[in-house]
């Protein structure tokens, strides 16, 4: 029996979930913007209290590994590491795009179609997104990368008549450019509860991160501008 605390801070959503094996016990999240430092520890305390769990009862902490917001990821990882150090428990990293794809798969009302490709997207500002492409078994067809939205990228994978499913907070900006493709949009967004099954698989396989050296997948460093004053 594994109790895992899940932390998701890779986008504007701050989300925490406590799970026992594959069952989410309690989740709490806000969509109020990049306020992770203000809400995260409060949500952790609330999830533990609602799940009748103390810190010492945790078996691991799972963190959404990115890509995504540089500051959000730093807040989440720093908090997760602090808990793991204090409780002497392992840290598990779950790819953010894969966790969105897992939820997309469970939300689809169709059979396991080999021609269906899952394309989670995280907003990377302007016309750029962080994205990857998965089949319905969550095998990566295209690995995680930063992509400036264009129809050529999708045309390459459209020659077999593939059906694309897109979700995430970067999906809205694609609708006009990709209007000629067979695309189904889902409202799926990042959430700590989407990490539960993937984190449990890693926990059972002892796929833990090195607490001293682990850094999330920022993919790109922050765009820091110099003051003109």
C-alpha positions as CSV (number, residue, x, y, z in Angstrom):
1,X,0.0,0.0,0.0
2,X,1.6,3.3,-1.2
3,X,0.5,6.8,-0.1
4,X,1.9,9.4,-2.5
5,X,1.6,13.1,-2.4
6,X,1.4,14.6,-5.9
7,X,2.4,18.2,-6.7
8,X,1.5,20.0,-10.0
9,X,2.9,23.5,-10.6
10,X,4.0,23.5,-14.2
11,X,1.3,25.9,-15.5
12,X,-0.9,28.6,-14.0
13,X,-2.7,25.8,-12.1
14,X,-1.6,25.0,-8.6
15,X,-2.7,21.5,-7.8
16,X,-2.1,18.9,-5.1
17,X,-3.4,15.4,-4.7
18,X,-3.0,12.7,-2.1
19,X,-3.4,9.1,-3.3
20,X,-3.4,5.6,-1.9
21,X,-2.3,3.1,-4.5
22,X,-4.3,4.1,-7.6
23,X,-7.0,5.8,-5.7
24,X,-6.9,9.6,-5.3
25,X,-8.0,10.4,-1.7
26,X,-8.3,14.1,-1.9
27,X,-7.3,16.9,-4.4
28,X,-7.2,20.7,-4.1
29,X,-6.3,23.1,-6.9
30,X,-6.7,26.7,-8.0
31,X,-6.7,28.3,-11.5
32,X,-6.1,31.8,-10.1
33,X,-2.8,32.3,-11.9
34,X,0.9,31.9,-11.0
35,X,0.4,32.0,-7.2
36,X,2.0,28.6,-6.4
37,X,4.1,30.0,-3.6
38,X,1.0,31.4,-1.9
39,X,-1.2,28.3,-2.2
40,X,1.0,25.2,-2.4
41,X,1.9,24.5,1.3
42,X,-1.7,25.3,2.4
43,X,-3.1,22.8,-0.2
44,X,-0.6,20.1,0.9
45,X,-1.7,20.5,4.6
46,X,-5.4,20.4,3.5
47,X,-5.0,17.2,1.4
48,X,-3.1,15.5,4.2
49,X,-5.8,16.5,6.7
50,X,-8.7,15.5,4.5
51,X,-6.9,12.2,3.7
52,X,-6.4,11.5,7.4
53,X,-2.7,11.3,6.7
54,X,0.4,12.7,8.4
55,X,3.7,13.5,6.7
56,X,5.3,10.5,8.3
57,X,2.8,8.2,6.6
58,X,3.8,9.3,3.1
59,X,5.8,6.8,1.0
60,X,6.9,9.2,-1.7
61,X,6.3,12.6,-3.2
62,X,5.6,12.9,-7.0
63,X,6.4,16.1,-8.8
64,X,5.2,17.2,-12.2
65,X,8.5,17.4,-14.0
66,X,7.7,19.9,-16.8
67,X,8.1,21.4,-19.2
68,X,6.2,24.5,-18.2
69,X,6.6,27.6,-16.1
70,X,10.1,28.1,-14.9
71,X,9.0,29.7,-11.6
72,X,6.2,27.3,-11.1
73,X,8.4,24.3,-11.6
74,X,11.0,25.7,-9.2
75,X,8.4,26.2,-6.5
76,X,7.0,22.7,-6.8
77,X,10.3,20.9,-6.9
78,X,11.8,22.9,-4.0
79,X,8.7,22.0,-1.9
80,X,8.8,18.4,-2.9
81,X,12.5,18.1,-2.2
82,X,12.1,19.6,1.3
83,X,9.4,17.1,2.2
84,X,11.5,14.2,0.8
85,X,14.6,15.3,2.7
86,X,12.7,15.8,6.0
87,X,10.7,12.5,5.8
88,X,13.5,10.5,4.1
89,X,11.3,9.3,1.3
90,X,11.8,9.1,-2.5
91,X,11.1,11.8,-5.1
92,X,9.3,10.7,-8.2
93,X,9.2,12.8,-11.4
94,X,6.2,12.5,-13.8
95,X,6.4,14.1,-17.2
96,X,3.8,16.8,-17.4
97,X,2.8,16.2,-21.0
98,X,2.5,12.5,-20.4
99,X,0.2,13.0,-17.4
100,X,-2.0,15.2,-19.6
101,X,-2.0,12.5,-22.3
102,X,-2.9,9.9,-19.7
103,X,-6.0,11.9,-18.8
104,X,-6.8,12.5,-22.4
105,X,-6.8,8.8,-23.1
106,X,-9.2,8.1,-20.2
107,X,-11.5,10.9,-21.3
108,X,-11.9,9.7,-24.9
109,X,-15.1,8.0,-25.7
110,X,-13.7,5.7,-28.4
111,X,-11.9,2.4,-28.7
112,X,-8.1,2.1,-28.6
113,X,-7.7,3.3,-32.2
114,X,-4.2,2.9,-33.5
115,X,-4.6,5.9,-35.7
116,X,-5.4,8.2,-32.8
117,X,-2.5,10.4,-31.7
118,X,-2.6,12.3,-28.4
119,X,-1.0,15.8,-28.5
120,X,-0.9,17.6,-25.1
121,X,0.2,21.2,-25.3
122,X,1.5,23.7,-22.7
123,X,1.5,27.4,-23.5
124,X,5.1,28.7,-24.0
125,X,3.9,32.2,-24.9
126,X,3.4,33.9,-28.3
127,X,2.7,31.1,-30.9
128,X,5.0,28.6,-29.2
129,X,4.0,25.5,-27.2
130,X,5.7,22.7,-25.3
131,X,4.3,19.5,-26.8
132,X,4.8,15.8,-27.6
133,X,2.9,13.2,-29.6
134,X,1.7,9.9,-28.1
135,X,-0.1,6.9,-29.4
136,X,-3.0,5.4,-27.4
137,X,-0.6,3.2,-25.4
138,X,1.2,6.4,-24.3
139,X,4.3,5.5,-26.4
140,X,6.0,8.7,-27.6
141,X,5.8,9.2,-31.3
142,X,7.4,12.6,-31.1
143,X,9.4,13.5,-28.0
144,X,8.9,16.6,-25.9
145,X,10.0,19.8,-27.6
146,X,9.2,23.5,-27.9
147,X,7.3,24.1,-31.1
148,X,6.2,27.2,-33.0
149,X,2.7,26.2,-34.2
150,X,2.6,25.4,-37.9
151,X,0.7,23.1,-40.1
152,X,3.8,21.4,-41.6
153,X,4.5,19.6,-38.3
154,X,1.1,18.0,-38.3
155,X,1.1,17.3,-42.0
156,X,4.1,14.9,-41.5
157,X,2.0,12.7,-39.2
158,X,-1.2,13.1,-41.1
159,X,-0.2,11.0,-44.2
160,X,-1.7,7.8,-42.6
161,X,-5.0,9.5,-41.9
162,X,-4.2,10.0,-38.2
163,X,-6.8,11.5,-35.9
164,X,-5.2,14.1,-33.6
165,X,-6.5,14.8,-30.1
166,X,-5.2,18.0,-28.6
167,X,-5.6,19.4,-25.1
168,X,-3.8,21.6,-22.5
169,X,-3.5,25.3,-22.0
170,X,-1.6,25.8,-25.3
171,X,-4.3,24.2,-27.5
172,X,-6.5,27.2,-28.1
173,X,-3.9,29.0,-30.2
174,X,-3.8,26.1,-32.7
175,X,-7.4,26.1,-33.8
176,X,-7.2,28.5,-36.7
177,X,-3.8,27.3,-38.0
178,X,-4.8,23.6,-37.9
179,X,-8.3,23.9,-39.1
180,X,-7.7,21.6,-42.1
181,X,-6.7,18.6,-40.0
182,X,-8.9,15.9,-38.3
183,X,-8.5,17.2,-34.8
184,X,-10.6,16.7,-31.7
185,X,-10.1,19.1,-28.8
186,X,-10.5,18.1,-25.2
187,X,-10.7,20.5,-22.2
188,X,-8.1,18.5,-20.3
189,X,-5.7,20.6,-18.3
190,X,-2.8,19.9,-15.8
191,X,-3.9,18.4,-12.5
192,X,-2.0,16.5,-9.8
193,X,-4.7,13.7,-9.9
194,X,-3.6,12.9,-13.4
195,X,-0.2,11.9,-12.1
196,X,-1.5,9.1,-9.7
197,X,-1.3,6.1,-12.0
198,X,2.0,7.1,-13.7
199,X,3.6,7.9,-10.3
200,X,2.6,4.6,-8.8
201,X,4.1,2.7,-11.7
202,X,7.4,4.5,-11.1
203,X,7.1,3.9,-7.3
204,X,6.7,0.2,-7.8
205,X,9.6,0.1,-10.2
206,X,11.8,2.1,-7.8
207,X,12.3,4.8,-10.5
208,X,13.3,7.6,-8.1
209,X,15.2,10.8,-8.6
210,X,18.4,11.9,-7.0
211,X,17.4,14.5,-4.5
212,X,20.7,16.3,-4.6
213,X,20.9,16.7,-8.4
214,X,17.4,16.6,-9.7
215,X,16.1,19.6,-11.7
216,X,12.8,19.7,-13.6
217,X,12.6,19.8,-17.4
218,X,12.5,23.5,-18.0
219,X,13.2,22.9,-21.7
220,X,13.9,26.7,-22.1
221,X,15.4,29.1,-19.6
222,X,13.3,32.1,-18.5
223,X,13.3,35.2,-20.7
224,X,14.8,37.7,-18.3
225,X,14.9,41.3,-19.5
226,X,17.2,44.0,-18.2
227,X,15.6,47.1,-16.6
228,X,16.0,50.3,-18.7
229,X,16.0,52.5,-15.7
